[in-house]
Amino acid sequence: MLRHEFQPGRLVVGVFLTAAGVAYAGDAGGWWKTEWFAVIPVMVAGLFLAGVTAALARAIRRRRGAPEGRGR
């Protein structure tokens, strides 16, 4: 199995997308009421945090001298 480089920005986006999915699934299941616009701030915050996380991870990797594009 090929190993891939860990990308923390994608992990952050995945967590926020999962949270949005859970919010809408709870609404569809009748457990609570989720307004259509309630997920917009969650997604904007998630994308912003993912961008910051990805930029930090890239800066750390570049500073440590890890090879970029490994496995491509």
KAUR-V587549 format. One line per field, one symbol per residue. ss: DSSP state (~ for helix, > for strand, _ for the rest). phi: phi as a letter, one per 30 degrees, with the letter a starting at -180 (. if undefined). psi: psi as a letter, one per 30 degrees, with the letter a starting at -180 (. if undefined). A space follows every 10 residues. Layout:
ss->???
phi->???
psi->???
This chain:
ss->_______~~~ ~~~~~~~~~~ ~~~~~~~~__ _______~~~ ~~~~~~~~~~ ~~~~~~~~~~ ~~~~______ __
phi->.dcbddbddd dddddddddd dddddddddi daccddcdde dddddddddd dddddddddd ddddidddid ic
psi->kkklkkjfee eeeeeeeeee eeeeeeeefg elkklffffe eeeeeeeeee eeeeeeeeee eeefgkkkgk g.
